[in-house]
Amino acid sequence: MGNRYVRWTQSFVVCVLGCGVMHAAFAQSAWQIDQILQRTYASHPLMQEKRANLSAAQADRQGAKWQRFPTPSAEVTSTGHGTGSVRLDQPLWAGGRIDGQIAASEARELAAAAAVEEAAQELALKVVAAVVEADRQQSRQRFAEAGMKEHEKLYAMIERRVAQEVSSTADQRLAASRLFSSRNDVSVMAQARQNALLQLNQLAGESVQSVGPVDAFTQQPPVDAQLLVSDALANSPTLNRLRHEEAAAEADVAVKRSAWWPQVSFRLQHARANQITDNSGMLVLQAQPGAGWSTSASVDMAWARRDAIRESRMAAERSLRERVMQQWNDWVAAGSRLSNAEASMAMSSDVAQSYARQYTAGRKSWIDVLNAVREATQSELAVMDVKAQISSAVLSLQVLTGQWRLARLLDASGMQTGGMPQP
């Protein structure tokens, strides 16, 4: 039985050494958050979709402005007598239809530009969450591997004592059980790290094998939570998009109401019928109010859409307030726990070392030593969890409040920022 444990221990040590070499290779190619964001903005399909929508909105705005120019038309009949006409209609007054369509297209273009920024912000929050999680699992894995090595040392020690008939076989089994448990912990953390890196691979479209520490990117947010909420509301691309969509819906109301009014245009006409040519210019008054009360129903529909967008904007504002305050509460709570967690980590490490010495002197039991080592490892992992929560909250607040220069990263990735506010 002892030889079997030795073989398992030796094979696992070889695995750990291999992991150490891999960690060294990963450290040389560690990705930073801004690098991942630039690749994400340059290649992610969501960004490409929003940019395509922006290009379509720009083309629609140009098309709306062309309605102010003359409209040519031609008509030819098949009577065999060369009958036909050519017209050129210049609109003079359209009851607000042309101006409304131009205003609506301009607002939709601004909304499309805000949608680009909105997608950038949502992707930034996903990148932050994945990077922080990958860094957390990397740190947890390092501490868990250190704890596993301590259990390996303890197992080797108890194995010698059992061979010398100083300790019981039950103590050896207990040490083996804790060693296997620590190996499972390392495996779980490695899997969680790979899952976070896999998410980053999908976001950036690149093979991200390791991430750099996020501590260098974290800065303490302002103390006033309401200031954070105000900054988030002022820099929210979602609210900006909904405001422009509301303006577009308001302009659509004017377009629908223009059907009640006749349109006045100036027409130049060249007509030919039965070898007779007629050149004329005239004012044309044209009215198309629609069937029955359909125009009134269209106006009511446009008002209802405007009101729906306004309610969506108010709901998004409440959701943003809640999101910011949740991140704020996470930061405050984690900050209050950090000092306690660090103190617990230092004390647990001292206790584990002390118990190991006292065990050889016969003043502590074997299970006390194993529990102390496990508690020391757990306290180290707790510190990593608290630091990760602080980093996640701070970085998320920076993204939501516009402190993180997303516009600069968008420019670096070759994207147009549209109307993104500069910090």
Disulfide bonds with the S-S distance in Angstrom:
none
